[in-house]
Amino acid sequence: MKPPSRTLTTLAVSVLSLDALLLTYGGIAWSRPLLTVAGGACALGSVLVVLGWRRYRRTLAELDAARREIRREVESIRELLHSHRLDN
């Protein structure tokens, strides 16, 4: 199975990180606490995107393993049917 592309995830994390940095800087420089809170929210969003990506990749790996397991079971059933001459 082809591994999923990281392009969109990398772009999302990059944009959120830059937003977090700029909003936090603006909030501190202009003494605007709401901008600092928004910067923190963007930083949290960046972390959540990375955690979601890891969970997504782990789920895909589990599905791939399950597919291989089912494929092996199907092959063993085919061999069993073939050995008993039940494969029409």
Secondary structure, 3 states (H helix, E strand, C coil): CCCCCCHHHHHHHHHHHHHHHHHHHHHHHCCCHHHHHHHHHHHHHHHHHHHHHHHHHHHHHHHHHHHHHHHHHHHHHHHHHHHCCCCC
